[in-house]
């Protein structure tokens, strides 16, 4: 059985990564992008971070645990 990865976030000025759920991640993305598609961007972030990449949206970074 494959362990489910958790989405982690960190603002550029922070040192600690924090687990976030989808609703919180969408809120953070919407805050950073203002007029973007938070849900669509979250899907991109999840797929791009599957292989260990870190994605930055505005001043917020995302990666998977």
C-alpha positions as CSV (number, residue, x, y, z in Angstrom):
1,X,0.0,0.0,0.0
2,X,1.4,3.4,-1.0
3,X,1.6,6.1,1.7
4,X,-0.4,9.2,0.8
5,X,1.8,12.3,0.6
6,X,0.7,15.4,2.4
7,X,1.0,18.9,0.9
8,X,3.4,21.2,2.8
9,X,3.6,24.9,2.6
10,X,6.1,27.6,3.6
11,X,6.2,31.4,3.1
12,X,9.5,32.7,1.7
13,X,10.4,34.3,5.1
14,X,9.6,31.2,7.1
15,X,11.9,28.3,8.0
16,X,9.4,25.7,9.0
17,X,7.2,23.7,6.5
18,X,3.5,23.2,7.6
19,X,1.0,20.6,6.4
20,X,-2.1,22.0,4.7
21,X,-5.3,20.5,3.5
22,X,-6.7,21.3,0.0
23,X,-9.1,24.0,1.3
24,X,-6.3,25.9,3.0
25,X,-4.0,25.5,0.0
26,X,-6.6,26.9,-2.3
27,X,-7.1,29.9,0.1
28,X,-3.4,30.5,0.2
29,X,-3.1,30.3,-3.6
30,X,-6.1,32.6,-4.1
31,X,-4.5,35.1,-1.7
32,X,-1.2,35.1,-3.6
33,X,-2.7,35.1,-7.1
34,X,-5.6,37.5,-6.5
35,X,-7.4,36.8,-9.9
36,X,-6.2,33.2,-10.6
37,X,-7.9,29.8,-10.5
38,X,-7.0,28.5,-7.1
39,X,-8.5,25.0,-7.7
40,X,-6.8,24.6,-11.0
41,X,-3.5,25.9,-9.7
42,X,-3.7,23.4,-6.7
43,X,-4.1,20.5,-9.2
44,X,-1.0,21.7,-11.0
45,X,1.0,22.1,-7.8
46,X,0.0,18.6,-6.6
47,X,1.1,17.0,-9.9
48,X,4.3,19.0,-10.2
49,X,5.4,18.3,-6.6
50,X,4.9,14.5,-6.9
51,X,8.5,14.0,-7.9
52,X,10.1,16.2,-5.2
53,X,9.8,19.6,-6.8
54,X,9.1,22.7,-4.9
55,X,6.6,25.1,-6.5
56,X,6.4,28.8,-5.6
57,X,3.2,30.8,-6.0
58,X,3.8,34.4,-5.1
59,X,5.5,34.3,-1.7
60,X,4.3,30.8,-0.8
61,X,6.1,27.6,-1.5
62,X,4.5,24.1,-1.9
63,X,6.0,20.7,-1.8
64,X,4.9,17.2,-0.8
65,X,6.1,15.4,2.3
